[in-house]
Amino acid sequence: MEENKMKKKVMVAIDESECSHWALQWALENLGHTISASQLFIFNTQPLPNFAYLSASTYGAPPVDFINTVQENQKKLALALLEKAKGICANRGVDAETMTEVGDPKEKICEAVEKLNIELLILGSHGRGAIQRAFLGSVSNHCVHNAKCPVLVVRKPDWKD
């Protein structure tokens, strides 16, 4: 435990997208020495499900059993995603801790950075244009401006497709 207090804390935030896995791979390949000497956290956010369409189709509140099933499935997917990422790290000799939260990814990532005293946040970029970012928002842009630590945004080069 004492050893972890002296290590720098690095967090890689991932989702199911290819770009977030690219960011994790890139970080392990290009920052391997730094990451292996750090305490690494792999973080995932389970977005809040939107049940508005179901409420409209059932003329009221969606069935509780359905909501629970959706939430359980989201959690299973998040845990599987984190285990896959942890395995990628282990294959490179890096021990990683995993965490998942439910909520808005932009907010939950920044909250986790602050709560864990993260010293470097690494994110993938979807490479959306200005119009898409305006309508859909950008997690990486929000974190660059709001996270309480340096943020490294890794974009997969077009030639890597």
C-alpha positions in Angstrom: 0.0 0.0 0.0 2.8 2.4 0.9 4.3 1.8 -2.6 1.0 2.9 -4.3 1.1 6.2 -2.4 4.4 7.1 -4.0 3.4 6.0 -7.6 1.8 8.5 -10.0 -1.8 7.8 -10.8 -2.8 7.4 -14.4 -6.4 6.8 -15.6 -7.4 5.6 -19.0 -11.2 6.1 -19.7 -12.6 3.6 -22.1 -16.0 2.8 -23.7 -17.0 0.2 -26.3 -15.5 2.3 -29.2 -12.5 1.4 -31.2 -10.9 4.8 -30.5 -10.8 4.2 -26.7 -9.1 0.8 -27.2 -6.7 2.5 -29.6 -5.9 5.1 -26.8 -5.2 2.3 -24.3 -3.0 0.4 -26.8 -1.2 3.6 -27.7 -0.6 4.5 -24.1 0.8 1.1 -23.3 3.1 1.1 -26.3 4.3 4.7 -26.1 4.1 5.5 -22.4 4.9 1.9 -21.2 7.7 2.9 -18.9 5.7 5.7 -17.3 2.5 3.5 -17.0 4.3 0.5 -15.6 5.8 2.7 -12.9 2.4 4.2 -12.1 -0.8 3.1 -10.5 -3.1 2.6 -13.5 -6.9 2.9 -13.4 -9.1 1.8 -16.3 -12.4 3.6 -16.0 -15.7 3.1 -17.8 -19.0 4.9 -17.5 -22.3 3.2 -18.1 -24.6 5.9 -19.6 -28.0 6.3 -18.1 -30.5 4.4 -20.3 -33.1 6.5 -22.0 -36.5 5.0 -21.3 -38.5 7.9 -22.7 -39.4 6.0 -25.9 -40.6 3.1 -23.8 -42.7 5.3 -21.5 -44.5 6.7 -24.6 -45.1 3.3 -26.1 -46.5 1.9 -22.8 -48.6 5.0 -21.9 -46.8 5.5 -18.7 -43.8 4.3 -16.7 -41.7 1.4 -18.2 -42.0 -1.9 -16.4 -39.5 -2.1 -13.5 -38.4 -5.6 -14.5 -37.4 -4.2 -17.9 -35.5 -1.4 -16.4 -33.6 -3.7 -14.1 -32.8 -6.1 -16.9 -31.4 -3.2 -19.0 -29.3 -1.9 -16.1 -28.0 -5.4 -15.3 -27.0 -6.0 -18.9 -25.2 -2.6 -19.1 -23.3 -3.5 -16.0 -22.3 -6.9 -17.4 -21.1 -5.3 -20.6 -19.1 -2.7 -18.7 -17.4 -5.3 -16.5 -16.6 -7.4 -19.6 -15.1 -4.4 -21.3 -13.0 -3.6 -18.3 -11.8 -7.2 -18.0 -10.7 -7.1 -21.6 -8.8 -3.9 -21.0 -7.3 -5.3 -17.9 -6.2 -8.4 -19.9 -4.5 -6.2 -22.5 -2.6 -4.4 -19.7 -1.6 -7.7 -18.1 -0.3 -9.0 -21.4 2.1 -6.1 -21.3 3.1 -6.7 -17.7 1.0 -3.8 -16.4 -1.3 -4.2 -13.4 -4.5 -2.2 -13.6 -7.4 -1.4 -11.4 -10.8 -1.2 -13.0 -13.8 1.0 -12.1 -17.2 1.6 -13.5 -19.8 4.3 -12.7 -23.3 5.0 -13.9 -24.1 8.4 -15.4 -22.9 11.0 -17.8 -19.4 10.0 -19.0 -18.2 13.6 -19.1 -19.1 14.3 -15.5 -18.2 10.8 -14.1 -14.7 10.9 -15.6 -14.0 14.3 -14.1 -15.4 13.3 -10.7 -13.3 10.1 -10.7 -10.2 12.1 -11.6 -10.8 14.4 -8.6 -11.8 11.6 -6.2 -8.8 9.4 -7.0 -6.3 12.3 -7.3 -5.4 11.2 -10.9 -2.3 12.9 -12.3 -2.8 12.0 -16.0 -6.0 11.2 -17.8 -5.8 9.4 -21.2 -8.8 9.4 -23.5 -9.5 8.4 -27.1 -11.1 10.7 -29.5 -13.9 9.8 -31.9 -12.6 12.4 -34.4 -16.0 14.0 -34.8 -16.3 17.2 -36.7 -17.4 20.5 -35.3 -21.1 20.0 -36.1 -21.3 16.5 -34.6 -19.5 17.8 -31.5 -22.0 20.6 -31.2 -25.0 18.2 -31.3 -23.5 15.2 -29.5 -21.0 16.8 -27.3 -17.4 15.7 -26.8 -16.3 13.8 -23.7 -12.7 14.5 -24.5 -13.3 18.2 -25.0 -15.2 18.4 -21.8 -12.4 16.6 -19.9 -9.7 18.7 -21.4 -11.4 21.8 -20.0 -12.8 20.4 -16.7 -10.6 17.6 -15.4 -8.3 18.6 -12.5 -5.2 17.1 -14.2 -3.4 17.0 -17.5 -5.4 15.2 -20.2 -3.9 13.3 -23.1 -6.3 12.8 -26.0 -5.2 10.1 -28.4 -6.7 10.0 -31.9 -6.4 7.0 -34.1 -4.7 8.0 -37.4 -6.9 7.6 -40.5 -4.3 5.3 -42.0 -4.7 2.8 -39.1 -8.2 1.8 -40.2 
